[in-house]
Amino acid sequence: MSTGLLSLIVLALAAVGFILGRSRAVQASGGDTRRLHSLPAYHGLIVFLFTAVPAFLVLVLWLIVQPMVIEGQIRSMIPDSLAPDAASQQLAMADVRRVADGLDLAIAQGKIDPDALSGMRADFSDVRSRLAEVGVALGSDVKPAIFEAAKSYRSLNGMGSIGRMVAVLATAIAGFIFAARRVNRDFRARNASERFMIAALFAASTIAILTTLGIVLSLVFETIHFFTLYSAIDFFFGTVWNPQFRGGSELGILPLLWGTMYVSVIALLVAVPIGLLSAIYLSEYATKRVRTVVKPLIEILAGIPTIVYGLFALITVGPILRDYFAQPLNLGNSSSSVMTAGIVMGIMVIPFVSSLSDDIINAVPQSLRDGSLGLGATPSETIRQVVLPAALPGVVGAILLAASRAIGETMIVVMGAGAAAKLSLNPFEAMTTITVKIVSQLTGDTEFASPETLVAFALGLTLFVVTLGLNIFALYIVRKYREQYE
């Protein structure tokens, strides 16, 4: 039984529990629901929660644990001659899963009799031909031992699916019966449901924290692994980025970090003035009719896919900068440049600055404006000396969000700035960023345990530290000005 169908059955059973719990509460009240401690809907909700929540917890845990247990058993079946190290074991397990999926597809299409699988040990060439008929081509490096492991993988997955179905349905039924038996006139169903919801909210917040912690720890552990294979000094202070998957790589981060900061600064130089001035106009000067038209038009920019911005940079902005600025000034001959990517990226992040700053400026109390105007200040003086300082923390947050969006952008940089890792002050030269190289190092059929692949995690951790530093600096600025105006 598929996970989706099993989930629907549990939800249906929980819905039945809600109706049953509500009706039992009405019966327990003798027709007068005022005698109940809690409303009938709370009794139904308790049965619903006790039926669905424990069952889904069992389902999630089963989905997490089952693959680890099965893969642990299958790995022990693969001979050491086929998988002598961790990287080859990962490749062998990928072949096992591919063959198992092919067997399922062949059985579904009637190409292979499931009862005959146990007798197909010797004739592996027949298995290859039948799998090829359903579009699963096995390379010459796939051995019969992989086929035997794939059969065991299918069998264990099948037994795991049955066990999962039994465990989830048994948990749901047990919760259904337990909660339904507790329904009576004096049962504090409202209190129990509120405690249940508080626990659910706490679990949701904990999941968010654990997810963040898991992301950081995964970056840290893989980065430590990388630095056992490559010098940290060469990585942080190297000025050459030249990965060679056959060995002899030079993996200096400085050119990538420079390109990232250069593109982001240009983007902010474009986005912050335009976005902030448009926010001031919309919140302080524009009429209601103009505001209802202009603000949605600005926010449309945030909904345009980044690939469209990349095409705009490649086809329009890049040639214009090359033909009218770079070539006449003898600064370059390429349409791919830092300036191209920075300008287009700045256009993309204008809504992040404009919309958030507009909301923050509108949240400034009108009494501050009235007091300033009453003291004789002009509207522009009121905006500069009262409204903007009061809205500064929110404006800084908007700029920080725009900076984080610019630092993490990839597609615009690929199509607008190129992929050359270099240190240069010329904004009309092609450069690249950390995010582009993270993608390029993890893309392709490469060995995961090599320094050239693991360097992506070191790049990701460095980018995380840089953005964290920006957040701390922004928090310092916000606190400094808050003390001045409070």
Helices and strands as residue ranges (DSSP letters): H 3-28, G 33-35, H 40-77, H 86-108, G 114-119, H 124-133, H 144-181, H 189-229, H 232-237, E 241-242, E 250-251, H 254-280, I 281-285, H 288-303, H 306-312, I 313-317, H 318-321, I 322-326, H 338-363, H 366-374, H 379-382, I 383-387, H 388-407, H 411-416, H 434-442, H 451-485
